Amino acid sequence: MKSIKFYHDARLKALACLFQSKKKNAVRKALNVLRTGVWFEELRGRTGHPTAYGLGQRLQPQAYQRGLHHDNLWSKYASGKHLPSADTLRACEMILPGSSELLSDVAWAALDICQPLGDGGDALLRQLRPSIQSAIYEARELDKGRYVRRHAPKQPLQRLEGQAGLHALAATVILLREAHEAGNRARAFEIGRSLHRTLLMAAVATNLGYIKLELFDFFIKWIFPIATDDEVAMDLDRDVLCNQTYWLDQAVMRLEDAGLYSDDPNGPTRQLRQMLQVNYGFDLFYGLGPRLKLSVPTECASLEARKQVASHNVSWEWGVSVLSSGRRERWIPDHVLDAKVSDKHSEE
């Protein structure tokens, strides 16, 4: 049996080079790495081929005939170095219908922050699938062909979390970019917290999980920095996010075994979302949430901000320790509550 070859390191290396690049199209190239990576991994998942070479032989056998020179483009697809050509996509579609849909999805455009969004948010949102539009716009107005945003600020975010995936991520990022460009940093931070949940669920419940390492790095580098309040920001790390996806997946499996978990076809991550609230316990709520940090030097931060970060992080560290040990503790124990109070007093 051939061992499965992993290409995450090659894609992460490509992203790391782009992160350091000063070129304007670096974000767009990074998105190409993500798009090509998830396309390649989905093809591998559907065919079971362990290597890029074997996958290429399966899907484009004419390019691998004996005596014929080839440059093994499939290895370059695997590492995100090249986007597949139209001919390659057609060949793959002949064998695996629908395989190129995620690669060419219009939702990737919303993640391209090379240029300011300006007033182009609605144009991008209208290209997303109807259920995503219904999360953003008033349903009655949509029925009349009019696009009127929902007034309740949290409702669109909750509805998007309930259908976490590429389109939900795209819509949430559009809302985040609008808030950031409007200078509404409190709103940007609120949207960022929602985006963290949506990203986590998408990595667990959709094909984006194939490239979760790369996806996490992209969001940490380019998207989450604009989700910062005046004094507080999320303190994110790729390895922590990976651990959180594992803990969330394990929690889902336990509920499935107990017959307590079922997907809602109208919102495939609605019940999953509840696990990131307090519904299933404070250990999941804090352990699957983000750590916080001050976005300004400590001496410049207000007492309230310092208290908020210190208190939150005590709970976060407790939640992470519980989940990493494989235990479940629905309620915060007294010694953790005492530590939260102690940290608050120490700031005063």
N, C-alpha and C positions, 0 to 999 in steps of 0.2 A: 504493500500500500504506500502510495506517494504521500509524503508529508506536505501539509498545507504551507505555502509560502505567504508570509505577511508583508504587506507593502506600506504599512502605516509609517514606518520610519522614513521611507523615501519621500512620502507626501509631507510629513512633518518637517523634514529637512528643506523641502521646496518652499513651504510656507515660511519657515524661519528666515530664509534668504529674502523673501518678499517683505517680511516684517521690517527688515533692516533697510530695504530699498527706499530711496527718496523719489522714485518715479511716480508720476500721477496715476499710472495705470496699475500700480502694484495691487490694489484691492481687487481690481477686475481679474488680474491674473491669479490671485489667490482664490477667487470664486471659481475660476476654471479648474483649479486643482481639486476643489471640493466637488464640483459637478462631474468631472471625469472620474474621480475616485468613487463616488457613489454609483455611477453608471457601471463602472468596471466590477465593483463588488457585488452589485445586484445580479449582473450576468454570471459571476462565479457562483453566487448563491443559487441561481436557478439551474445551473448546469452541473454543479458539483466538481468542476475542475479545480485542482489545487494550485495551479501555477498560471501565470500569464501566457507562457509559451503554449501550454496545453489548451488554454481557452482560445487562443488565436488559431490553433490547428482545428479546433472544433467549429469555430464560427467563420473562419476564412481559410479553408483548406487549400484553396488555389494559390495562396501566397506562401505555402509551406511545402511545395512540391520538391522532391529530391533534385538537387542540382540547380535549383533556382535560388538566386541570391535574395535574401530578405534582411531587413534591418531590425526585425523583431519590434515592430511598433507597439505590440501589445504590452511589452514591458514598460514602454514609455507611457502608455495609457494608464497602466497600473500605478505608476509613480506620479501621475498628474502632470507630466511634462508636455504632453500633446493632447489637444482635443481630437476626438475621432472625426474622420472626414465623413462627408455625406454618403459616400459609397460604403464605408464601413458601417454606418448606422443602418443603411438599407439592408445590408447583408445580415446584420444582427436581427433586424425586424422581421426578416423572412423566416428566421428560425425561432426567435423569441419575440412575438408581437408585444408591443407596448414597452419594450425594454429601454427605449430612448426618451420616454415621456419625462422622467425626472431630470435627465440631462438638459433638456430644452425647455424646462418649465419657466414660465414668465416670472415666477416668484423670485428667482435669483436676482432679478434687476433691483428689487427693493433693498437688497443687502449691499448694493454697490454704492458706497458712500463717498466715491471720488469727487462728486459734485454736490453742492447743496441741493436739498430737495425743493426748496422754494414752495410754490403753490402746486407742485406736481403730485402731491400725495394722493388726491382723489383719482387722478389718471391711473396711477399704479394700482390702487385698491380696486378699481372697477375691472381690472384684468384678472383678479383673483376669483376663485370659485364662488358660486352663489351663497353657500352657507357662511363663508367668510364675510361676504358683503353684508349679509343679514346680521352679523355680529356687530358691524360698525354702523350701519344705517338703519333708520326707522323702517320697520317692515311695511307699514301702511304706505309710506312714501315710495318705497321700492316697487310696490305693486302698481303705483301710478307712474312709474318710470322716472321718479325723482330721487336724488341722492341727498338725504338729509341726515346728518350725523346724530347719533343718540346723545341725549343731553347728560345722562347719568355717567360720570367719568369712569366708574369701576365696571359698569355692566359690559362694555365691549371687551375689556380685558378678561373678565370671567368667561364670557362666551368663547373667546379665542382659546383660552386655556382648555376648555372643554373639547376642543377639536385640534389638539396640538399636532403639528406637522409643519411641513415646509411653508404652506400658505399661511398658517397661523403665525409662524415666526416672521414671515414677510410683513404681514399686516401689523404686528406688534412693533416691529422695527420702524415701519412708516410712522406710527403714532409716536414712537420715541424720537425719531428725527424731527418731527414737527414740533414737539415740546422743546427739544434742545435748541432748535433754530429760533424759536419764539422766546428763548431765555427763561422758560418756566422750568427751573431746575428741580423744584419739588415734584412737579408732575413727571419729569423725566425719571427721577429716582423711583417713583411709584410704578411707572411702566417697566423700569428695569427689573424690579422685584418680580413682576408678573412674567417678564421675559425669561428670567432665570427658571421659573417653574415650567414654562412652556418648552424651553430648550431641554430641560431634564426629561420631561415626558416624551418629547419627540425622539430623544435618543433611546428611550426604552420601548416605545410603542410603534415606531415606524422604521422604514428602511434607512433613515438617516443614522440609525445606530451603527450601520456599517462603517461610517466615517466619524464616529463621535469624537475621537481624539482630535482629529483635524478641525472638526466643527467647533469644539470647545476652544481650541487655540485661536481660531478666527474671531469668535465672539469676544473672547477675553482681550484680544489685541485691539480690535477696531470698533466693536459695537458697545460693549459695556462701559468703556470710558466716558461715553456721552450720557450715561445713565447715572449721573452724579449730582447729589444735592449740594447746597452751598457748603456744607461741612462734613457730610457723610457719604461714603461710597461703599460698594460691595468689594470685598477682598476675595477674589476668585483665583482658583488654581485648578489646572487641568486634572491632576491626579485626584483631587478632592471631588470634582465633578464626576469622574469615572467611578469612584467609590460610591458616590450617591446614586448613580444609575444602578449599580449592583444591589445596594440596599433596597432601593425602590422595587427592583425586579423581584428580589427575594420576598419582600412584603406582599407583592401581588400573588406570588406562587402560594404563599401560606393561606391567603384568602381564597384562592381558587381551590386549594385542597379542602378547605372548610366549607366550600359551596357558597361563599359570601361575595364572590366577585364575578361580574358579568359586564361586558362592554355594551354601551348604548350605541346603536348604529347611527343615531342622530348626533351623537357627540362622543366619539370613541374613547375620549380620555376624561369624560366627566367624573366617573368614579375614581379614576387615577388621580384626578385633581384633588379630590377630597382627602387623599392621603397626604397631600402637601399642606392641608389646612390642619386644624386641631381635631378634626372629626375622628381620626384614628389614633390620637395620642400626641402628647407634646414631644416625645422622642423623635417621631417622624417629622413633626412640624419644624423643629429646630435643626435636627440632624440632616434633613434634606434641604434646608434653606441655605442662604449664603452667610458667610462670616462678614462682618462689617469692619470698616476702618475709617479713620478721619481722612478727609480729602484736603485738609489744610494742616499746617504745623500745629502740634499740640498746644503751643502757647497762644496760637491765634484762634483756637476753637472755643466755642462757648461751653459753659459748664453743662448745659443741657445736652449738647452733642457728645461730650465726653462721657456723660452718664449713660446716654443711649447706647453708645458703642460698647462700653464696658459691661453693662448689664446684659445686652444681647449676646455678647460673645461668651459670657459665662454659661448661658443656656445652650448656645451653639456647641461649645466644647463638650458639655454634658451629653447632648443629643448624639453627637458624633461618636463619643466613647461608648454609648449604649449600643448604637447600631453596629459599630465595628466589632463589638464583642459577641454579636449575635443574639443579644438579649432584647427584651421589650419592656419598657417602662412607660406606661401611658401618662403618668403624672410626675411632675418635677419633684424630687425628694427634698426634704427640709434642708439638708446641708447645702444643696445647690441654691435654694431660695435665700438661705443665710448668706452665701457667698455673693449673691446678686446685691443684697442690701449692703453688705460690707464694702463692695466695690463702689456703690453709689456714695456711701459716706466718705470713702477715701478720696473722692473727687472734690468734696466740699472743703 
